[in-house]
């Protein structure tokens, strides 16, 4: 053998190691894609559940808050409806943080601002991911000084 030439077996080991590394990288990419797909599917599922709740309870979509507060069972249903809305968008914005989804959220939450401003507490916000907590904080900056200062549409 020449002084600088490598034996054939070393080249085979190098090629085998390179193929193993490439295979491992492809497997890691595939696992990451599966994880992403699962998160997207879960977010869509939660959003579809919220959409079905809107169809089942249209009176909660653009609520008459005074009437709901007069009936404790309906008010509890309403609070859970708003929590469902926030949770659905929390999941969606975690995987699809696009301007279209943010506009959709703004369009839907405007009917619930009275409750967001005066019915929820910062402790309630802790159940959501950071993006939703930031959105709720931003929404509350627009709250009037008192619940009677401004009544959103449907209230």
Backbone as JSON, one array per atom type, in Angstrom:
{
  "sequence": "XXXXXXXXXXXXXXXXXXXXXXXXXXXXXXXXXXXXXXXXXXXXXXXXXXXXXXXXXXXXXXXXXXXXXXXXXXXXXXXXXXXXXXXXXXXXXXXXXXXXXXXXXXXXXXXXXXXXXXXXXXXXXXXXXXXXXXXXXXXXXXXXXXXXXXXXXXX",
  "N": [[0.84, -1.19, 0.0], [0.38, 2.3, -0.64], [1.98, 5.1, 0.99], [0.12, 7.18, 1.87], [-2.39, 6.26, 1.31], [-5.6, 5.14, 2.26], [-6.86, 2.21, 3.84], [-9.37, 0.11, 2.3], [-11.42, -0.67, 4.07], [-11.65, 1.42, 5.97], [-12.76, 3.52, 4.44], [-15.23, 2.42, 3.91], [-16.3, 2.36, 6.47], [-16.42, 5.09, 7.02], [-18.25, 5.98, 5.08], [-20.46, 4.47, 5.86], [-20.92, 5.57, 8.41], [-21.54, 8.19, 7.66], [-23.91, 7.77, 6.2], [-25.48, 6.82, 8.26], [-25.65, 9.1, 9.91], [-27.0, 10.87, 8.2], [-29.36, 9.42, 7.91], [-30.3, 9.45, 10.55], [-30.72, 12.21, 10.85], [-32.76, 12.62, 8.97], [-34.76, 11.06, 10.14], [-35.15, 12.51, 12.52], [-36.16, 14.89, 11.43], [-38.53, 13.9, 10.34], [-39.9, 13.07, 12.65], [-40.21, 15.55, 13.9], [-41.9, 16.78, 12.0], [-44.17, 15.16, 12.23], [-44.9, 15.78, 14.85], [-45.52, 18.51, 14.53], [-47.67, 18.3, 12.72], [-49.5, 16.95, 14.37], [-49.95, 18.86, 16.38], [-51.12, 20.9, 14.84], [-53.43, 19.59, 13.95], [-54.72, 19.13, 16.39], [-55.2, 21.78, 17.21], [-56.95, 22.63, 15.18], [-59.06, 20.9, 15.72], [-59.92, 21.77, 18.27], [-60.72, 24.35, 17.59], [-62.81, 23.76, 15.82], [-64.57, 22.56, 17.58], [-65.23, 24.78, 19.15], [-66.49, 26.29, 17.14], [-68.73, 24.69, 16.67], [-69.99, 25.03, 19.12], [-70.74, 27.68, 18.88], [-72.75, 27.43, 16.97], [-74.58, 25.85, 18.36], [-75.24, 27.53, 20.44], [-76.18, 30.29, 19.66], [-77.06, 32.57, 20.95], [-75.09, 33.21, 22.7], [-73.02, 34.06, 21.21], [-73.25, 36.73, 20.32], [-73.86, 38.25, 22.88], [-76.48, 39.13, 25.25], [-75.6, 40.49, 27.89], [-76.67, 41.39, 30.33], [-79.09, 40.01, 30.5], [-78.1, 37.4, 30.58], [-76.67, 37.42, 32.97], [-78.76, 37.56, 34.72], [-79.71, 35.02, 34.9], [-78.35, 32.49, 36.54], [-77.43, 29.95, 35.67], [-77.31, 30.21, 32.89], [-75.43, 32.22, 32.79], [-73.13, 30.97, 33.76], [-72.81, 29.12, 31.7], [-72.27, 30.94, 29.65], [-69.8, 32.07, 30.56], [-68.19, 29.83, 30.33], [-68.39, 29.47, 27.6], [-67.02, 31.73, 26.62], [-64.5, 31.13, 27.66], [-64.0, 28.86, 26.15], [-63.86, 30.0, 23.58], [-61.54, 31.6, 23.92], [-59.66, 29.59, 24.53], [-59.73, 28.1, 22.15], [-58.74, 29.95, 20.25], [-56.3, 30.37, 21.46], [-55.01, 27.93, 21.08], [-55.02, 27.84, 18.24], [-53.52, 30.16, 17.56], [-51.11, 29.4, 18.56], [-50.11, 27.57, 16.75], [-50.71, 28.6, 14.24], [-49.95, 31.49, 13.84], [-51.06, 33.84, 12.3], [-51.95, 36.86, 10.58], [-54.58, 36.8, 9.65], [-55.89, 35.03, 11.39], [-55.61, 36.45, 13.76], [-57.14, 38.72, 13.17], [-59.63, 37.5, 12.92], [-59.99, 36.6, 15.54], [-60.09, 39.11, 16.88], [-62.44, 40.08, 15.75], [-64.36, 38.32, 16.79], [-64.04, 38.43, 19.59], [-64.8, 40.97, 20.28], [-67.48, 41.15, 20.95], [-67.52, 40.26, 23.49], [-66.18, 41.87, 25.18], [-67.03, 43.32, 27.44], [-67.27, 41.33, 29.37], [-64.62, 40.31, 29.3], [-63.26, 42.56, 30.2], [-64.43, 43.12, 32.73], [-65.38, 40.81, 33.94], [-63.52, 38.81, 34.03], [-60.46, 37.77, 35.61], [-56.96, 38.57, 36.18], [-55.86, 36.19, 37.08], [-57.38, 34.3, 35.75], [-56.32, 34.51, 33.22], [-53.94, 33.16, 33.38], [-54.26, 30.56, 32.63], [-53.83, 30.33, 29.96], [-51.7, 30.25, 27.01], [-48.64, 32.17, 26.48], [-49.01, 33.99, 24.22], [-51.8, 34.39, 24.09], [-52.25, 35.43, 26.63], [-50.89, 37.85, 26.35], [-52.46, 39.02, 24.34], [-54.9, 39.31, 25.72], [-54.12, 41.1, 27.7], [-53.51, 43.29, 26.12], [-56.06, 43.78, 25.03], [-57.41, 44.59, 27.32], [-56.37, 47.07, 27.79], [-57.94, 48.71, 26.35], [-60.26, 48.87, 27.72], [-63.06, 50.49, 29.24], [-63.29, 52.81, 32.04], [-65.28, 52.01, 33.8], [-67.86, 49.48, 34.01], [-70.23, 50.55, 33.04], [-69.55, 52.66, 31.46], [-69.21, 52.18, 28.8], [-71.02, 50.23, 26.62], [-70.59, 47.39, 24.83], [-71.67, 46.24, 21.55], [-74.61, 44.31, 21.6], [-74.82, 44.09, 24.31]],
  "CA": [[0.0, 0.0, 0.0], [1.12, 3.56, -0.66], [2.1, 5.7, 2.31], [-1.03, 8.0, 2.26], [-3.66, 5.63, 0.93], [-6.36, 4.51, 3.36], [-7.39, 0.89, 3.48], [-10.77, 0.1, 1.86], [-12.34, -0.82, 5.2], [-11.87, 2.73, 6.58], [-13.71, 4.24, 3.6], [-16.55, 1.81, 4.12], [-16.76, 2.81, 7.78], [-16.75, 6.52, 6.9], [-19.5, 6.05, 4.3], [-21.51, 3.92, 6.73], [-21.19, 6.56, 9.45], [-22.22, 9.32, 7.01], [-25.27, 7.33, 5.9], [-26.17, 6.76, 9.56], [-25.93, 10.47, 10.34], [-28.06, 11.38, 7.32], [-30.58, 8.69, 8.28], [-30.76, 9.98, 11.84], [-31.23, 13.57, 10.6], [-34.06, 12.47, 8.3], [-35.69, 10.56, 11.15], [-35.46, 13.64, 13.4], [-37.06, 15.78, 10.67], [-39.83, 13.24, 10.23], [-40.54, 13.15, 13.97], [-40.62, 16.95, 14.08], [-43.06, 17.03, 11.14], [-45.3, 14.47, 12.85], [-45.28, 16.59, 16.01], [-46.17, 19.71, 14.0], [-48.97, 17.88, 12.19], [-50.37, 16.63, 15.5], [-50.34, 20.13, 17.02], [-52.05, 21.58, 13.94], [-54.7, 18.85, 13.98], [-55.35, 19.39, 17.69], [-55.69, 23.16, 17.19], [-58.15, 22.66, 14.31], [-60.11, 20.18, 16.44], [-60.43, 22.66, 19.32], [-61.44, 25.44, 16.93], [-64.07, 23.2, 15.3], [-65.43, 22.39, 18.76], [-65.74, 26.11, 19.46], [-67.43, 26.65, 16.07], [-69.97, 23.96, 16.94], [-70.62, 25.69, 20.27], [-71.39, 28.88, 18.35], [-73.98, 27.02, 16.3], [-75.51, 25.36, 19.38], [-75.61, 28.62, 21.36], [-75.99, 31.58, 18.98], [-77.35, 33.65, 21.89], [-73.86, 33.52, 23.42], [-72.06, 34.61, 20.26], [-73.41, 38.18, 20.49], [-74.71, 38.1, 24.07], [-77.12, 40.16, 26.07], [-74.94, 40.15, 29.16], [-77.58, 41.65, 31.46], [-80.02, 38.87, 30.56], [-77.35, 36.21, 30.99], [-76.35, 37.54, 34.41], [-80.0, 37.37, 35.48], [-79.92, 33.57, 35.03], [-77.02, 32.01, 36.93], [-77.02, 28.8, 34.85], [-76.92, 30.75, 31.58], [-74.2, 32.99, 32.95], [-72.04, 29.99, 33.84], [-72.64, 28.64, 30.32], [-71.62, 32.02, 28.91], [-68.4, 32.16, 30.97], [-67.5, 28.7, 29.72], [-68.36, 29.74, 26.16], [-65.9, 32.65, 26.39], [-63.27, 30.37, 27.92], [-63.82, 27.99, 24.97], [-63.39, 30.89, 22.51], [-60.15, 31.95, 24.2], [-58.85, 28.39, 24.41], [-59.64, 27.75, 20.73], [-57.79, 30.86, 19.61], [-55.01, 30.12, 22.09], [-54.43, 26.79, 20.35], [-54.81, 28.21, 16.84], [-52.42, 31.11, 17.45], [-49.87, 28.71, 18.89], [-49.59, 26.89, 15.55], [-50.96, 29.44, 13.05], [-49.99, 32.9, 14.26], [-51.17, 34.64, 11.09], [-52.77, 38.05, 10.72], [-55.99, 36.44, 9.41], [-56.43, 34.45, 12.62], [-55.69, 37.53, 14.74], [-58.32, 39.53, 12.81], [-60.8, 36.69, 13.27], [-60.1, 36.68, 17.0], [-60.56, 40.46, 17.22], [-63.84, 40.18, 15.33], [-65.23, 37.53, 17.67], [-63.93, 38.81, 21.01], [-65.37, 42.31, 20.53], [-68.8, 40.99, 21.57], [-67.31, 39.76, 24.85], [-65.26, 42.79, 25.86], [-67.53, 43.66, 28.76], [-66.88, 40.23, 30.25], [-63.15, 40.28, 29.37], [-62.82, 43.7, 31.0], [-64.97, 43.21, 34.09], [-65.78, 39.52, 34.49], [-62.34, 37.94, 34.15], [-59.36, 38.28, 36.44], [-55.65, 38.17, 35.67], [-55.65, 34.77, 37.4], [-58.0, 33.53, 34.67], [-55.41, 34.56, 32.07], [-52.81, 32.26, 33.6], [-54.53, 29.24, 32.03], [-53.56, 30.39, 28.52], [-50.31, 30.38, 26.58], [-48.19, 33.57, 26.51], [-49.59, 34.84, 23.18], [-53.17, 34.77, 24.47], [-52.15, 36.33, 27.79], [-50.51, 39.16, 25.82], [-53.64, 39.57, 23.65], [-55.87, 39.74, 26.73], [-53.57, 42.3, 28.33], [-53.69, 44.35, 25.12], [-57.5, 44.07, 24.96], [-57.83, 45.29, 28.54], [-55.94, 48.47, 27.71], [-59.03, 49.42, 25.69], [-61.43, 48.82, 28.58], [-63.46, 51.76, 29.88], [-63.02, 52.87, 33.48], [-66.31, 51.28, 34.53], [-68.67, 48.68, 33.09], [-71.34, 51.33, 32.47], [-69.01, 53.73, 30.62], [-69.39, 51.81, 27.4], [-71.62, 48.91, 26.48], [-70.37, 46.87, 23.47], [-72.85, 45.75, 20.83], [-75.19, 43.07, 22.13], [-74.86, 44.09, 25.79]],
  "C": [[0.88, 1.25, 0.0], [1.06, 4.2, 0.71], [0.86, 6.47, 2.77], [-2.37, 7.36, 1.96], [-4.29, 4.97, 2.14], [-6.78, 3.11, 2.92], [-8.87, 1.0, 3.14], [-11.73, 0.06, 3.04], [-12.61, 0.52, 5.89], [-12.86, 3.55, 5.77], [-15.12, 3.69, 3.79], [-17.13, 2.25, 5.46], [-17.18, 4.28, 7.74], [-18.08, 6.68, 6.17], [-20.66, 5.54, 5.14], [-21.89, 4.91, 7.82], [-21.95, 7.75, 8.86], [-23.67, 8.97, 6.69], [-26.09, 7.27, 7.19], [-26.56, 8.15, 10.04], [-27.05, 11.06, 9.51], [-29.39, 10.71, 7.67], [-31.16, 9.2, 9.59], [-31.35, 11.37, 11.67], [-32.6, 13.5, 9.93], [-35.13, 11.97, 9.27], [-36.11, 11.69, 12.1], [-36.4, 14.62, 12.7], [-38.46, 15.19, 10.57], [-40.6, 13.29, 11.56], [-41.03, 14.57, 14.24], [-41.86, 17.27, 13.24], [-44.31, 16.35, 11.7], [-45.81, 15.26, 14.06], [-46.02, 17.85, 15.56], [-47.56, 19.38, 13.47], [-49.96, 17.59, 13.31], [-50.84, 17.9, 16.2], [-51.34, 20.89, 16.15], [-53.42, 20.91, 13.96], [-55.43, 19.1, 15.29], [-55.93, 20.8, 17.73], [-56.95, 23.26, 16.33], [-59.32, 21.98, 15.01], [-60.75, 21.07, 17.5], [-61.23, 23.8, 18.69], [-62.78, 24.95, 16.37], [-65.06, 22.98, 16.45], [-66.04, 23.73, 19.16], [-66.77, 26.55, 18.41], [-68.77, 25.95, 16.25], [-70.71, 24.57, 18.12], [-71.33, 26.98, 19.83], [-72.73, 28.53, 17.69], [-75.02, 26.54, 17.3], [-76.04, 26.49, 20.25], [-75.42, 29.99, 20.69], [-76.26, 32.77, 19.91], [-76.11, 34.06, 22.69], [-72.82, 34.18, 22.52], [-72.07, 36.14, 20.29], [-74.37, 38.36, 21.66], [-75.39, 39.37, 24.57], [-76.66, 39.85, 27.48], [-75.85, 40.37, 30.36], [-78.56, 40.49, 31.61], [-79.32, 37.6, 31.03], [-77.04, 36.25, 32.48], [-77.58, 37.3, 35.28], [-80.3, 35.89, 35.72], [-78.56, 32.93, 35.31], [-76.54, 30.83, 36.08], [-76.57, 29.28, 33.47], [-75.62, 31.54, 31.67], [-72.98, 32.06, 33.06], [-71.76, 29.42, 32.45], [-71.9, 29.68, 29.5], [-70.13, 32.12, 29.27], [-67.6, 31.01, 30.36], [-67.39, 28.85, 28.21], [-67.18, 30.66, 25.83], [-64.56, 31.95, 26.63], [-62.96, 29.46, 26.73], [-63.3, 28.81, 23.79], [-61.91, 31.2, 22.71], [-59.23, 30.76, 24.06], [-58.67, 28.0, 22.95], [-58.63, 28.65, 20.02], [-56.39, 30.72, 20.21], [-54.3, 28.99, 21.34], [-54.09, 27.16, 18.91], [-53.6, 29.13, 16.71], [-51.07, 30.5, 17.83], [-49.26, 28.06, 17.65], [-49.75, 27.71, 14.28], [-51.04, 30.9, 13.48], [-49.93, 33.78, 13.01], [-52.12, 35.8, 11.33], [-54.26, 37.73, 10.54], [-56.63, 35.87, 10.67], [-56.54, 35.52, 13.71], [-56.88, 38.45, 14.46], [-59.61, 38.79, 13.16], [-61.04, 36.74, 14.77], [-60.65, 38.04, 17.43], [-62.03, 40.64, 16.87], [-64.77, 39.47, 16.3], [-65.2, 38.01, 19.11], [-64.59, 40.15, 21.29], [-66.74, 42.22, 21.19], [-68.72, 40.58, 23.04], [-66.42, 40.68, 25.68], [-65.74, 43.16, 27.26], [-67.13, 42.58, 29.76], [-65.36, 40.15, 30.41], [-62.65, 41.38, 30.3], [-63.22, 43.6, 32.47], [-65.37, 41.88, 34.71], [-64.63, 38.55, 34.7], [-61.31, 38.6, 35.06], [-58.03, 37.91, 35.79], [-55.32, 36.7, 35.98], [-56.25, 33.88, 36.33], [-57.06, 33.45, 33.47], [-54.29, 33.53, 32.17], [-53.02, 30.88, 32.98], [-54.19, 29.18, 30.54], [-52.06, 30.52, 28.26], [-49.92, 31.87, 26.52], [-48.81, 34.48, 25.44], [-50.99, 35.29, 23.56], [-53.14, 35.69, 25.68], [-51.8, 37.74, 27.33], [-51.7, 39.81, 25.1], [-54.67, 40.07, 24.65], [-55.41, 41.02, 27.42], [-53.77, 43.5, 27.4], [-55.16, 44.76, 25.01], [-57.93, 44.91, 26.16], [-57.36, 46.74, 28.57], [-57.04, 49.33, 27.09], [-60.3, 49.46, 26.54], [-61.77, 50.2, 29.13], [-63.18, 51.68, 31.38], [-64.04, 52.09, 34.3], [-67.17, 50.51, 33.53], [-69.79, 49.49, 32.42], [-70.85, 52.42, 31.52], [-69.22, 53.44, 29.13], [-69.98, 50.42, 27.36], [-71.41, 48.44, 25.04], [-71.68, 46.38, 22.85], [-73.32, 44.45, 21.44], [-75.25, 43.05, 23.63], [-75.8, 45.14, 26.3]]
}
